[in-house]
Protein backbone atom coordinates (compact mmCIF):
# COMPACT_ATOMS: atom_id res chain seq x y z
CA UNK A 1 0.00 0.00 0.00
CA UNK A 2 1.26 3.45 -0.83
CA UNK A 3 1.22 6.12 1.83
CA UNK A 4 -0.43 9.24 0.42
CA UNK A 5 1.74 12.15 1.48
CA UNK A 6 0.60 15.64 0.58
CA UNK A 7 2.10 19.07 1.05
CA UNK A 8 -0.01 19.68 4.15
CA UNK A 9 1.38 16.44 5.64
CA UNK A 10 4.89 17.78 5.04
CA UNK A 11 4.01 20.97 6.86
CA UNK A 12 2.57 18.98 9.77
CA UNK A 13 5.65 16.75 9.89
CA UNK A 14 7.89 19.81 10.06
CA UNK A 15 5.81 21.30 12.88
CA UNK A 16 5.80 18.19 15.08
CA UNK A 17 7.39 18.42 18.53
CA UNK A 18 11.00 17.24 18.46
CA UNK A 19 10.49 13.91 20.25
CA UNK A 20 12.96 12.45 17.74
CA UNK A 21 14.37 13.35 14.33
CA UNK A 22 13.61 10.28 12.20
CA UNK A 23 12.07 11.78 9.04
CA UNK A 24 10.30 8.57 8.01
CA UNK A 25 8.56 8.16 11.34
CA UNK A 26 7.60 11.84 11.25
CA UNK A 27 6.06 11.11 7.82
CA UNK A 28 3.98 8.36 9.46
CA UNK A 29 2.88 10.59 12.33
CA UNK A 30 1.77 13.60 10.25
CA UNK A 31 -1.10 11.90 8.33
CA UNK A 32 -2.10 9.91 11.43
CA UNK A 33 -2.57 13.13 13.38
CA UNK A 34 -4.88 14.29 10.59
CA UNK A 35 -7.03 11.14 11.20
CA UNK A 36 -5.84 9.56 7.97
CA UNK A 37 -4.26 6.08 7.67
CA UNK A 38 -3.55 4.39 10.98
CA UNK A 39 0.17 3.72 11.27
CA UNK A 40 1.24 0.10 11.55
CA UNK A 41 4.70 -0.01 13.04
CA UNK A 42 7.02 -1.34 15.68
CA UNK A 43 8.75 2.05 15.89
CA UNK A 44 8.21 2.85 19.56
CA UNK A 45 9.71 6.32 19.12
CA UNK A 46 6.32 7.59 17.93
CA UNK A 47 4.66 6.78 21.28
CA UNK A 48 5.08 10.35 22.62
CA UNK A 49 2.82 11.64 19.81
CA UNK A 50 -0.24 10.03 21.46
CA UNK A 51 -1.67 8.37 18.35
CA UNK A 52 -3.81 5.33 17.79
CA UNK A 53 -1.27 2.87 16.37
CA UNK A 54 -1.47 -0.76 15.37
CA UNK A 55 1.74 -2.09 16.94
CA UNK A 56 3.51 -5.02 15.30
PyMOL Python script that loads the backbone (N, CA, C, O; Angstrom):
from pymol import cmd

cmd.read_pdbstr("""\
ATOM      1  N   UNK A   1       0.844  -1.182   0.000  1.00  0.00           N
ATOM      2  CA  UNK A   1       0.000   0.000   0.000  1.00  0.00           C
ATOM      3  C   UNK A   1       0.885   1.239   0.000  1.00  0.00           C
ATOM      4  O   UNK A   1       1.872   1.306   0.732  1.00  0.00           O
ATOM      5  N   UNK A   2       0.538   2.186  -0.797  1.00  0.00           N
ATOM      6  CA  UNK A   2       1.263   3.446  -0.829  1.00  0.00           C
ATOM      7  C   UNK A   2       0.729   4.380   0.247  1.00  0.00           C
ATOM      8  O   UNK A   2      -0.471   4.408   0.521  1.00  0.00           O
ATOM      9  N   UNK A   3       1.619   5.130   0.842  1.00  0.00           N
ATOM     10  CA  UNK A   3       1.220   6.117   1.829  1.00  0.00           C
ATOM     11  C   UNK A   3       1.021   7.446   1.119  1.00  0.00           C
ATOM     12  O   UNK A   3       1.990   8.036   0.642  1.00  0.00           O
ATOM     13  N   UNK A   4      -0.226   7.934   1.038  1.00  0.00           N
ATOM     14  CA  UNK A   4      -0.429   9.239   0.418  1.00  0.00           C
ATOM     15  C   UNK A   4       0.197  10.321   1.293  1.00  0.00           C
ATOM     16  O   UNK A   4      -0.115  10.425   2.480  1.00  0.00           O
ATOM     17  N   UNK A   5       1.056  11.101   0.720  1.00  0.00           N
ATOM     18  CA  UNK A   5       1.735  12.147   1.480  1.00  0.00           C
ATOM     19  C   UNK A   5       1.624  13.433   0.697  1.00  0.00           C
ATOM     20  O   UNK A   5       2.189  13.572  -0.387  1.00  0.00           O
ATOM     21  N   UNK A   6       0.885  14.375   1.263  1.00  0.00           N
ATOM     22  CA  UNK A   6       0.604  15.640   0.579  1.00  0.00           C
ATOM     23  C   UNK A   6       1.430  16.766   1.193  1.00  0.00           C
ATOM     24  O   UNK A   6       2.104  16.584   2.206  1.00  0.00           O
ATOM     25  N   UNK A   7       1.363  17.906   0.569  1.00  0.00           N
ATOM     26  CA  UNK A   7       2.104  19.072   1.054  1.00  0.00           C
ATOM     27  C   UNK A   7       1.701  19.417   2.480  1.00  0.00           C
ATOM     28  O   UNK A   7       2.560  19.740   3.301  1.00  0.00           O
ATOM     29  N   UNK A   8       0.407  19.356   2.789  1.00  0.00           N
ATOM     30  CA  UNK A   8      -0.011  19.680   4.153  1.00  0.00           C
ATOM     31  C   UNK A   8       0.550  18.671   5.163  1.00  0.00           C
ATOM     32  O   UNK A   8       0.804  19.032   6.312  1.00  0.00           O
ATOM     33  N   UNK A   9       0.744  17.418   4.753  1.00  0.00           N
ATOM     34  CA  UNK A   9       1.384  16.445   5.640  1.00  0.00           C
ATOM     35  C   UNK A   9       2.836  16.846   5.901  1.00  0.00           C
ATOM     36  O   UNK A   9       3.330  16.723   7.022  1.00  0.00           O
ATOM     37  N   UNK A  10       3.510  17.322   4.865  1.00  0.00           N
ATOM     38  CA  UNK A  10       4.888  17.779   5.036  1.00  0.00           C
ATOM     39  C   UNK A  10       4.986  18.937   6.010  1.00  0.00           C
ATOM     40  O   UNK A  10       5.906  19.005   6.825  1.00  0.00           O
ATOM     41  N   UNK A  11       4.033  19.840   5.917  1.00  0.00           N
ATOM     42  CA  UNK A  11       4.006  20.971   6.862  1.00  0.00           C
ATOM     43  C   UNK A  11       3.767  20.481   8.289  1.00  0.00           C
ATOM     44  O   UNK A  11       4.408  20.942   9.233  1.00  0.00           O
ATOM     45  N   UNK A  12       2.834  19.537   8.429  1.00  0.00           N
ATOM     46  CA  UNK A  12       2.567  18.985   9.765  1.00  0.00           C
ATOM     47  C   UNK A  12       3.793  18.247  10.308  1.00  0.00           C
ATOM     48  O   UNK A  12       4.124  18.369  11.488  1.00  0.00           O
ATOM     49  N   UNK A  13       4.459  17.487   9.448  1.00  0.00           N
ATOM     50  CA  UNK A  13       5.653  16.748   9.885  1.00  0.00           C
ATOM     51  C   UNK A  13       6.729  17.714  10.365  1.00  0.00           C
ATOM     52  O   UNK A  13       7.401  17.452  11.362  1.00  0.00           O
ATOM     53  N   UNK A  14       6.894  18.824   9.663  1.00  0.00           N
ATOM     54  CA  UNK A  14       7.894  19.814  10.056  1.00  0.00           C
ATOM     55  C   UNK A  14       7.543  20.538  11.341  1.00  0.00           C
ATOM     56  O   UNK A  14       8.428  21.054  12.024  1.00  0.00           O
ATOM     57  N   UNK A  15       6.258  20.583  11.680  1.00  0.00           N
ATOM     58  CA  UNK A  15       5.813  21.299  12.876  1.00  0.00           C
ATOM     59  C   UNK A  15       5.668  20.393  14.103  1.00  0.00           C
ATOM     60  O   UNK A  15       5.311  20.867  15.181  1.00  0.00           O
ATOM     61  N   UNK A  16       5.941  19.104  13.950  1.00  0.00           N
ATOM     62  CA  UNK A  16       5.801  18.185  15.083  1.00  0.00           C
ATOM     63  C   UNK A  16       6.802  18.515  16.179  1.00  0.00           C
ATOM     64  O   UNK A  16       7.896  19.007  15.900  1.00  0.00           O
ATOM     65  N   UNK A  17       6.428  18.243  17.428  1.00  0.00           N
ATOM     66  CA  UNK A  17       7.385  18.425  18.528  1.00  0.00           C
ATOM     67  C   UNK A  17       8.614  17.545  18.292  1.00  0.00           C
ATOM     68  O   UNK A  17       8.503  16.476  17.692  1.00  0.00           O
ATOM     69  N   UNK A  18       9.753  17.976  18.747  1.00  0.00           N
ATOM     70  CA  UNK A  18      10.999  17.244  18.459  1.00  0.00           C
ATOM     71  C   UNK A  18      11.235  16.046  19.388  1.00  0.00           C
ATOM     72  O   UNK A  18      12.263  15.982  20.062  1.00  0.00           O
ATOM     73  N   UNK A  19      10.293  15.101  19.426  1.00  0.00           N
ATOM     74  CA  UNK A  19      10.493  13.912  20.248  1.00  0.00           C
ATOM     75  C   UNK A  19      11.648  13.071  19.702  1.00  0.00           C
ATOM     76  O   UNK A  19      12.353  12.404  20.459  1.00  0.00           O
ATOM     77  N   UNK A  20      11.829  13.109  18.396  1.00  0.00           N
ATOM     78  CA  UNK A  20      12.955  12.447  17.736  1.00  0.00           C
ATOM     79  C   UNK A  20      13.120  13.104  16.378  1.00  0.00           C
ATOM     80  O   UNK A  20      12.344  13.992  16.024  1.00  0.00           O
ATOM     81  N   UNK A  21      14.106  12.687  15.620  1.00  0.00           N
ATOM     82  CA  UNK A  21      14.374  13.347  14.330  1.00  0.00           C
ATOM     83  C   UNK A  21      14.399  12.367  13.165  1.00  0.00           C
ATOM     84  O   UNK A  21      15.064  12.619  12.161  1.00  0.00           O
ATOM     85  N   UNK A  22      13.683  11.256  13.288  1.00  0.00           N
ATOM     86  CA  UNK A  22      13.612  10.281  12.202  1.00  0.00           C
ATOM     87  C   UNK A  22      12.585  10.780  11.187  1.00  0.00           C
ATOM     88  O   UNK A  22      11.390  10.786  11.483  1.00  0.00           O
ATOM     89  N   UNK A  23      13.020  11.196  10.000  1.00  0.00           N
ATOM     90  CA  UNK A  23      12.075  11.777   9.038  1.00  0.00           C
ATOM     91  C   UNK A  23      10.995  10.799   8.583  1.00  0.00           C
ATOM     92  O   UNK A  23       9.860  11.216   8.355  1.00  0.00           O
ATOM     93  N   UNK A  24      11.314   9.508   8.443  1.00  0.00           N
ATOM     94  CA  UNK A  24      10.299   8.566   8.009  1.00  0.00           C
ATOM     95  C   UNK A  24       9.202   8.421   9.054  1.00  0.00           C
ATOM     96  O   UNK A  24       8.018   8.425   8.717  1.00  0.00           O
ATOM     97  N   UNK A  25       9.581   8.296  10.297  1.00  0.00           N
ATOM     98  CA  UNK A  25       8.562   8.162  11.343  1.00  0.00           C
ATOM     99  C   UNK A  25       7.741   9.443  11.475  1.00  0.00           C
ATOM    100  O   UNK A  25       6.550   9.382  11.777  1.00  0.00           O
ATOM    101  N   UNK A  26       8.355  10.590  11.254  1.00  0.00           N
ATOM    102  CA  UNK A  26       7.601  11.843  11.253  1.00  0.00           C
ATOM    103  C   UNK A  26       6.599  11.851  10.090  1.00  0.00           C
ATOM    104  O   UNK A  26       5.512  12.417  10.205  1.00  0.00           O
ATOM    105  N   UNK A  27       6.978  11.211   8.960  1.00  0.00           N
ATOM    106  CA  UNK A  27       6.065  11.106   7.820  1.00  0.00           C
ATOM    107  C   UNK A  27       4.905  10.169   8.126  1.00  0.00           C
ATOM    108  O   UNK A  27       3.833  10.317   7.538  1.00  0.00           O
ATOM    109  N   UNK A  28       5.083   9.216   9.022  1.00  0.00           N
ATOM    110  CA  UNK A  28       3.975   8.358   9.458  1.00  0.00           C
ATOM    111  C   UNK A  28       3.054   9.099  10.423  1.00  0.00           C
ATOM    112  O   UNK A  28       1.834   8.944  10.371  1.00  0.00           O
ATOM    113  N   UNK A  29       3.644   9.899  11.297  1.00  0.00           N
ATOM    114  CA  UNK A  29       2.881  10.587  12.331  1.00  0.00           C
ATOM    115  C   UNK A  29       1.998  11.683  11.736  1.00  0.00           C
ATOM    116  O   UNK A  29       0.850  11.833  12.153  1.00  0.00           O
ATOM    117  N   UNK A  30       2.504  12.446  10.781  1.00  0.00           N
ATOM    118  CA  UNK A  30       1.767  13.603  10.251  1.00  0.00           C
ATOM    119  C   UNK A  30       0.389  13.230   9.708  1.00  0.00           C
ATOM    120  O   UNK A  30      -0.593  13.841  10.129  1.00  0.00           O
ATOM    121  N   UNK A  31       0.257  12.254   8.792  1.00  0.00           N
ATOM    122  CA  UNK A  31      -1.098  11.900   8.328  1.00  0.00           C
ATOM    123  C   UNK A  31      -1.951  11.280   9.432  1.00  0.00           C
ATOM    124  O   UNK A  31      -3.167  11.471   9.454  1.00  0.00           O
ATOM    125  N   UNK A  32      -1.327  10.539  10.347  1.00  0.00           N
ATOM    126  CA  UNK A  32      -2.098   9.909  11.430  1.00  0.00           C
ATOM    127  C   UNK A  32      -2.718  10.961  12.338  1.00  0.00           C
ATOM    128  O   UNK A  32      -3.828  10.775  12.838  1.00  0.00           O
ATOM    129  N   UNK A  33      -2.011  12.058  12.555  1.00  0.00           N
ATOM    130  CA  UNK A  33      -2.570  13.133  13.385  1.00  0.00           C
ATOM    131  C   UNK A  33      -3.716  13.831  12.681  1.00  0.00           C
ATOM    132  O   UNK A  33      -4.542  14.474  13.330  1.00  0.00           O
ATOM    133  N   UNK A  34      -3.779  13.715  11.367  1.00  0.00           N
ATOM    134  CA  UNK A  34      -4.876  14.291  10.588  1.00  0.00           C
ATOM    135  C   UNK A  34      -6.020  13.288  10.431  1.00  0.00           C
ATOM    136  O   UNK A  34      -6.916  13.495   9.613  1.00  0.00           O
ATOM    137  N   UNK A  35      -5.994  12.190  11.218  1.00  0.00           N
ATOM    138  CA  UNK A  35      -7.026  11.143  11.200  1.00  0.00           C
ATOM    139  C   UNK A  35      -7.074  10.427   9.856  1.00  0.00           C
ATOM    140  O   UNK A  35      -8.140  10.012   9.403  1.00  0.00           O
ATOM    141  N   UNK A  36      -5.929  10.286   9.231  1.00  0.00           N
ATOM    142  CA  UNK A  36      -5.842   9.556   7.972  1.00  0.00           C
ATOM    143  C   UNK A  36      -5.262   8.185   8.266  1.00  0.00           C
ATOM    144  O   UNK A  36      -5.445   7.733   9.396  1.00  0.00           O
ATOM    145  N   UNK A  37      -4.589   7.480   7.386  1.00  0.00           N
ATOM    146  CA  UNK A  37      -4.263   6.082   7.665  1.00  0.00           C
ATOM    147  C   UNK A  37      -3.637   5.843   9.032  1.00  0.00           C
ATOM    148  O   UNK A  37      -2.761   6.587   9.474  1.00  0.00           O
ATOM    149  N   UNK A  38      -4.105   4.792   9.689  1.00  0.00           N
ATOM    150  CA  UNK A  38      -3.554   4.390  10.982  1.00  0.00           C
ATOM    151  C   UNK A  38      -2.171   3.800  10.754  1.00  0.00           C
ATOM    152  O   UNK A  38      -2.021   2.888   9.942  1.00  0.00           O
ATOM    153  N   UNK A  39      -1.160   4.300  11.452  1.00  0.00           N
ATOM    154  CA  UNK A  39       0.168   3.715  11.268  1.00  0.00           C
ATOM    155  C   UNK A  39       0.249   2.306  11.838  1.00  0.00           C
ATOM    156  O   UNK A  39      -0.299   2.010  12.899  1.00  0.00           O
ATOM    157  N   UNK A  40       0.944   1.453  11.106  1.00  0.00           N
ATOM    158  CA  UNK A  40       1.239   0.098  11.552  1.00  0.00           C
ATOM    159  C   UNK A  40       2.753   0.026  11.646  1.00  0.00           C
ATOM    160  O   UNK A  40       3.447   0.087  10.632  1.00  0.00           O
ATOM    161  N   UNK A  41       3.262  -0.104  12.860  1.00  0.00           N
ATOM    162  CA  UNK A  41       4.704  -0.011  13.043  1.00  0.00           C
ATOM    163  C   UNK A  41       5.153  -0.687  14.326  1.00  0.00           C
ATOM    164  O   UNK A  41       4.346  -0.976  15.210  1.00  0.00           O
ATOM    165  N   UNK A  42       6.436  -0.929  14.412  1.00  0.00           N
ATOM    166  CA  UNK A  42       7.022  -1.344  15.682  1.00  0.00           C
ATOM    167  C   UNK A  42       7.955  -0.244  16.186  1.00  0.00           C
ATOM    168  O   UNK A  42       8.701  -0.443  17.145  1.00  0.00           O
ATOM    169  N   UNK A  43       7.906   0.908  15.535  1.00  0.00           N
ATOM    170  CA  UNK A  43       8.747   2.045  15.895  1.00  0.00           C
ATOM    171  C   UNK A  43       8.233   2.743  17.145  1.00  0.00           C
ATOM    172  O   UNK A  43       7.409   3.654  17.060  1.00  0.00           O
ATOM    173  N   UNK A  44       8.710   2.323  18.282  1.00  0.00           N
ATOM    174  CA  UNK A  44       8.214   2.850  19.561  1.00  0.00           C
ATOM    175  C   UNK A  44       8.558   4.317  19.778  1.00  0.00           C
ATOM    176  O   UNK A  44       8.068   4.922  20.732  1.00  0.00           O
ATOM    177  N   UNK A  45       9.383   4.901  18.925  1.00  0.00           N
ATOM    178  CA  UNK A  45       9.715   6.315  19.117  1.00  0.00           C
ATOM    179  C   UNK A  45       8.537   7.233  18.809  1.00  0.00           C
ATOM    180  O   UNK A  45       8.594   8.420  19.131  1.00  0.00           O
ATOM    181  N   UNK A  46       7.470   6.721  18.193  1.00  0.00           N
ATOM    182  CA  UNK A  46       6.324   7.589  17.926  1.00  0.00           C
ATOM    183  C   UNK A  46       5.322   7.593  19.081  1.00  0.00           C
ATOM    184  O   UNK A  46       4.323   8.310  19.020  1.00  0.00           O
ATOM    185  N   UNK A  47       5.568   6.812  20.125  1.00  0.00           N
ATOM    186  CA  UNK A  47       4.661   6.777  21.279  1.00  0.00           C
ATOM    187  C   UNK A  47       4.385   8.155  21.883  1.00  0.00           C
ATOM    188  O   UNK A  47       3.241   8.411  22.258  1.00  0.00           O
ATOM    189  N   UNK A  48       5.359   9.052  21.999  1.00  0.00           N
ATOM    190  CA  UNK A  48       5.077  10.354  22.615  1.00  0.00           C
ATOM    191  C   UNK A  48       4.063  11.213  21.849  1.00  0.00           C
ATOM    192  O   UNK A  48       3.553  12.196  22.385  1.00  0.00           O
ATOM    193  N   UNK A  49       3.771  10.842  20.599  1.00  0.00           N
ATOM    194  CA  UNK A  49       2.823  11.641  19.813  1.00  0.00           C
ATOM    195  C   UNK A  49       1.371  11.320  20.132  1.00  0.00           C
ATOM    196  O   UNK A  49       0.474  11.960  19.584  1.00  0.00           O
ATOM    197  N   UNK A  50       1.111  10.346  21.002  1.00  0.00           N
ATOM    198  CA  UNK A  50      -0.244  10.028  21.463  1.00  0.00           C
ATOM    199  C   UNK A  50      -1.197   9.768  20.301  1.00  0.00           C
ATOM    200  O   UNK A  50      -2.205  10.457  20.141  1.00  0.00           O
ATOM    201  N   UNK A  51      -0.862   8.765  19.495  1.00  0.00           N
ATOM    202  CA  UNK A  51      -1.674   8.372  18.347  1.00  0.00           C
ATOM    203  C   UNK A  51      -2.281   7.000  18.585  1.00  0.00           C
ATOM    204  O   UNK A  51      -1.813   6.239  19.432  1.00  0.00           O
ATOM    205  N   UNK A  52      -3.321   6.692  17.833  1.00  0.00           N
ATOM    206  CA  UNK A  52      -3.813   5.333  17.791  1.00  0.00           C
ATOM    207  C   UNK A  52      -2.933   4.621  16.784  1.00  0.00           C
ATOM    208  O   UNK A  52      -2.899   5.004  15.614  1.00  0.00           O
ATOM    209  N   UNK A  53      -2.218   3.589  17.217  1.00  0.00           N
ATOM    210  CA  UNK A  53      -1.272   2.869  16.368  1.00  0.00           C
ATOM    211  C   UNK A  53      -1.543   1.379  16.461  1.00  0.00           C
ATOM    212  O   UNK A  53      -1.862   0.872  17.536  1.00  0.00           O
ATOM    213  N   UNK A  54      -1.419   0.682  15.361  1.00  0.00           N
ATOM    214  CA  UNK A  54      -1.473  -0.764  15.373  1.00  0.00           C
ATOM    215  C   UNK A  54      -0.026  -1.228  15.483  1.00  0.00           C
ATOM    216  O   UNK A  54       0.732  -1.171  14.515  1.00  0.00           O
ATOM    217  N   UNK A  55       0.351  -1.689  16.680  1.00  0.00           N
ATOM    218  CA  UNK A  55       1.735  -2.091  16.936  1.00  0.00           C
ATOM    219  C   UNK A  55       1.987  -3.486  16.404  1.00  0.00           C
ATOM    220  O   UNK A  55       1.140  -4.369  16.537  1.00  0.00           O
ATOM    221  N   UNK A  56       3.140  -3.687  15.808  1.00  0.00           N
ATOM    222  CA  UNK A  56       3.507  -5.017  15.295  1.00  0.00           C
ATOM    223  C   UNK A  56       4.507  -5.671  16.219  1.00  0.00           C
ATOM    224  O   UNK A  56       4.941  -6.794  15.964  1.00  0.00           O
TER     225      UNK A  56
END
""", "prot")
cmd.dss("prot")
cmd.show_as("cartoon", "prot")
cmd.util.cbc("prot")
cmd.orient("prot")
